[in-house]
Amino acid sequence: MGRAFEFRKARKLKRWGNMAKTFTRLGKQIAIAVAEGGPEPENNSRLRAIIATCRHENMPKENIDRAIKNALGKDQKDYKEVTYEGYGPFGIAIFVDAATDNTTRTVANVRAVFNKFGGTLGTQGSLDFMFTQKSVFTFNKKEGLDMDELILDLIDFGVEDEYDEEENEITIYGDPKSFGAIQKTLEEKGFEITGSEFTRIPNDQKDLDDEQRATIDKIVERLEEDDDVQNVYTNMKPAEE
């Protein structure tokens, strides 16, 4: 899945550029997972998956434990997952995933960025047709791994026969509704999951010149500076290396 890999790689380089912000965002994901399924990873598949991502991003164990403990505190904030979508300049579609305890604050901040760069914030669901949502799992290779056999075992969960292979890791893409089932299957087969997430892959990508690309990059960077923002997606074609 070359296009998906290029898109994922370009976004990942930006998203994890600041370790402190990365840990803050992962902490929110832990809080949401604990609120949904409890604090025990063995009984909470979503929390288990997030912890694997935390470890892959070198988040210290004490930070992970503290985030879980804080999520159980009586003063813990109630985070909600929300999405915002609209158009930036040059007709570029922009999707924003956020986790927030104050949607009024978050939507105001997101709208301010769109307005500053001449964009327009749209209604929820207005850009769904432009992106395909996927669940993404990255796991360590095992000796004697037969990818054809693994894909066959996962095909009912929407996992495709195209995948990304990078050094000692494999990344697969599946149906977002089958996130838990894919995770369970990989775990039962003894794979060490190093990362998992939901992502949005643009169905068509729009090519821009360098100056236009710099503007869109600046919008994405400004949005990602907001601690409420978890992920930002666009349909801008990644720059050729």
C-alpha positions as CSV (number, residue, x, y, z in Angstrom):
1,M,0.0,0.0,0.0
2,G,2.5,2.6,-1.2
3,R,0.2,5.6,-1.1
4,A,-1.0,4.8,2.4
5,F,2.6,4.3,3.6
6,E,3.8,7.6,2.1
7,F,0.8,9.4,3.8
8,R,1.4,7.6,7.1
9,K,5.2,8.3,7.1
10,A,4.8,12.0,6.3
11,R,2.2,12.5,9.0
12,K,4.1,10.4,11.6
13,L,7.2,12.5,11.2
14,K,5.3,15.7,12.1
15,R,3.0,14.3,14.7
16,W,5.7,12.8,17.0
17,G,8.2,15.7,16.6
18,N,7.7,17.0,20.1
19,M,8.0,14.4,22.8
20,A,6.2,16.4,25.5
21,K,3.2,16.9,23.3
22,T,3.3,13.3,22.3
23,F,3.1,12.1,25.9
24,T,0.3,14.6,26.6
25,R,-1.7,13.2,23.7
26,L,-1.0,9.6,24.7
27,G,-2.1,10.4,28.3
28,K,-5.4,11.6,27.0
29,Q,-5.9,8.4,25.0
30,I,-5.1,6.4,28.2
31,A,-7.7,8.4,30.1
32,I,-10.4,7.7,27.5
33,A,-9.5,4.0,27.3
34,V,-9.6,3.7,31.1
35,A,-13.0,5.4,31.3
36,E,-14.3,3.0,28.6
37,G,-12.9,-0.3,29.8
38,G,-11.2,0.1,33.2
39,P,-7.6,0.3,34.4
40,E,-6.5,-3.3,33.9
41,P,-4.7,-3.8,30.5
42,E,-5.4,-7.5,30.4
43,N,-9.2,-6.8,30.5
44,N,-9.1,-3.6,28.4
45,S,-7.9,-4.2,24.8
46,R,-7.9,-0.6,23.9
47,L,-5.8,0.4,26.9
48,R,-3.4,-2.5,26.1
49,A,-3.0,-1.3,22.5
50,I,-2.3,2.3,23.7
51,I,0.3,1.1,26.2
52,A,2.1,-0.7,23.4
53,T,2.2,2.5,21.4
54,C,3.4,4.4,24.5
55,R,6.3,2.0,24.9
56,H,7.1,2.3,21.2
57,E,7.3,6.1,21.6
58,N,9.6,5.7,24.6
59,M,7.1,7.0,27.1
60,P,8.5,6.1,30.5
61,K,6.6,3.4,32.5
62,E,6.1,5.8,35.4
63,N,4.3,8.2,33.0
64,I,2.1,5.4,31.8
65,D,1.3,4.2,35.4
66,R,0.6,7.8,36.5
67,A,-1.7,8.4,33.5
68,I,-3.7,5.3,34.5
69,K,-3.8,6.3,38.1
70,N,-4.9,9.9,37.3
71,A,-7.7,8.5,35.0
72,L,-9.2,6.9,38.1
73,G,-9.0,10.0,40.3
74,K,-12.2,11.9,41.3
75,D,-10.9,15.0,39.7
76,Q,-10.1,13.4,36.3
77,K,-11.4,15.4,33.4
78,D,-14.0,13.8,31.1
79,Y,-12.4,13.7,27.7
80,K,-14.5,13.4,24.6
81,E,-13.3,12.4,21.1
82,V,-14.5,14.8,18.5
83,T,-13.7,15.5,14.8
84,Y,-13.6,18.8,12.9
85,E,-13.3,19.1,9.1
86,G,-13.2,21.7,6.5
87,Y,-11.2,23.2,3.6
88,G,-8.0,25.0,3.8
89,P,-6.6,27.2,1.0
90,F,-6.0,25.7,-2.5
91,G,-9.0,23.4,-2.0
92,I,-7.2,21.1,0.4
93,A,-9.4,19.0,2.7
94,I,-8.4,19.0,6.4
95,F,-9.6,16.5,9.0
96,V,-8.9,17.1,12.7
97,D,-9.3,14.5,15.4
98,A,-9.3,15.9,19.0
99,A,-9.7,14.7,22.6
100,T,-11.1,17.4,24.8
101,D,-12.8,18.2,28.0
102,N,-14.2,21.5,26.6
103,T,-15.5,21.3,23.0
104,T,-16.3,25.0,23.0
105,R,-12.7,25.9,23.6
106,T,-11.4,23.3,21.1
107,V,-13.8,24.2,18.2
108,A,-12.9,27.9,18.7
109,N,-9.2,27.2,18.5
110,V,-9.6,25.0,15.4
111,R,-11.8,27.5,13.7
112,A,-9.3,30.3,14.5
113,V,-6.6,28.4,12.6
114,F,-8.9,27.8,9.6
115,N,-9.9,31.5,9.5
116,K,-6.3,32.7,9.9
117,F,-5.3,31.0,6.7
118,G,-8.5,31.6,4.7
119,G,-10.0,28.2,5.3
120,T,-13.6,27.2,6.2
121,L,-14.6,24.9,8.9
122,G,-17.5,22.6,7.7
123,T,-20.1,20.4,9.3
124,Q,-19.3,17.1,10.8
125,G,-19.4,14.3,8.1
126,S,-19.0,16.7,5.2
127,L,-15.7,15.3,4.1
128,D,-16.2,11.6,5.0
129,F,-16.4,10.7,1.3
130,M,-12.9,12.1,0.7
131,F,-11.1,9.8,3.1
132,T,-11.1,6.1,4.0
133,Q,-10.8,5.3,7.7
134,K,-8.6,2.4,8.6
135,S,-7.3,0.7,11.7
136,V,-3.5,0.4,11.6
137,F,-1.3,-2.1,13.4
138,T,2.4,-2.2,13.5
139,F,4.1,-5.3,14.9
140,N,7.5,-7.0,15.1
141,K,8.4,-9.7,12.6
142,K,8.7,-13.2,13.8
143,E,11.0,-15.8,12.4
144,G,9.3,-17.9,9.7
145,L,6.5,-15.3,9.2
146,D,4.2,-16.3,6.4
147,M,2.4,-13.0,5.5
148,D,0.1,-14.7,3.0
149,E,-1.1,-17.0,5.8
150,L,-1.5,-14.2,8.3
151,I,-3.5,-12.0,5.8
152,L,-5.7,-15.0,5.1
153,D,-6.4,-15.3,8.8
154,L,-7.3,-11.6,9.0
155,I,-9.1,-11.1,5.7
156,D,-12.5,-11.3,7.3
157,F,-11.5,-8.2,9.3
158,G,-10.9,-6.1,6.2
159,V,-7.1,-6.5,6.3
160,E,-5.8,-6.2,2.8
161,D,-3.0,-8.2,1.1
162,E,-1.0,-5.0,0.6
163,Y,1.1,-4.0,3.7
164,D,4.1,-1.9,4.6
165,E,7.4,-3.6,5.6
166,E,10.1,-1.5,7.2
167,E,13.2,-2.9,8.9
168,N,11.9,-5.4,11.4
169,E,8.3,-4.2,11.5
170,I,5.2,-4.9,9.5
171,T,2.2,-2.5,9.3
172,I,-1.2,-3.8,8.2
173,Y,-4.4,-1.9,7.5
174,G,-7.9,-3.1,8.3
175,D,-11.6,-2.3,8.9
176,P,-11.8,0.3,11.8
177,K,-14.8,-1.6,13.2
178,S,-12.6,-4.7,13.5
179,F,-9.9,-3.0,15.6
180,G,-10.4,-5.3,18.6
181,A,-10.7,-8.5,16.5
182,I,-7.4,-7.7,14.6
183,Q,-5.6,-6.9,17.9
184,K,-6.9,-10.1,19.5
185,T,-5.8,-12.2,16.5
186,L,-2.3,-10.7,16.5
187,E,-1.9,-11.2,20.2
188,E,-3.1,-14.8,20.1
189,K,-0.5,-15.5,17.4
190,G,2.2,-14.2,19.6
191,F,3.0,-11.0,17.7
192,E,4.4,-8.1,19.7
193,I,2.3,-5.1,18.7
194,T,4.4,-1.9,18.7
195,G,1.8,0.6,17.5
196,S,-1.9,0.8,16.8
197,E,-4.2,3.6,15.8
198,F,-7.0,4.8,13.5
199,T,-6.1,6.7,10.5
200,R,-7.8,8.4,7.5
201,I,-6.3,7.9,4.1
202,P,-7.3,10.3,1.4
203,N,-9.0,8.7,-1.6
204,D,-7.5,11.2,-4.0
205,Q,-4.5,13.4,-3.3
206,K,-4.0,17.0,-4.6
207,D,-0.6,18.1,-5.8
208,L,0.6,21.6,-4.8
209,D,3.7,23.7,-5.6
210,D,6.3,24.3,-2.9
211,E,4.9,27.6,-1.7
212,Q,1.3,26.2,-1.4
213,R,2.7,23.1,0.3
214,A,4.5,25.3,2.9
215,T,1.2,27.0,3.7
216,I,-0.7,23.8,4.3
217,D,2.2,22.5,6.4
218,K,2.0,25.6,8.5
219,I,-1.7,25.1,9.0
220,V,-1.1,21.5,10.1
221,E,1.7,22.5,12.4
222,R,-0.5,25.2,14.0
223,L,-3.3,22.8,14.6
224,E,-1.0,20.2,16.1
225,E,0.3,22.7,18.5
226,D,-3.1,22.6,20.3
227,D,-2.9,20.0,23.1
228,D,-6.5,19.0,22.4
229,V,-5.6,17.9,18.8
230,Q,-4.7,14.3,18.4
231,N,-4.3,13.9,14.6
232,V,-4.5,16.1,11.5
233,Y,-5.1,14.6,8.0
234,T,-5.1,16.3,4.6
235,N,-5.5,15.2,1.0
236,M,-2.3,17.0,0.0
237,K,0.0,14.8,-1.9
238,P,3.2,14.1,0.1
239,A,6.4,15.8,-1.3
240,E,8.6,13.6,-3.3
241,E,11.9,12.8,-1.6
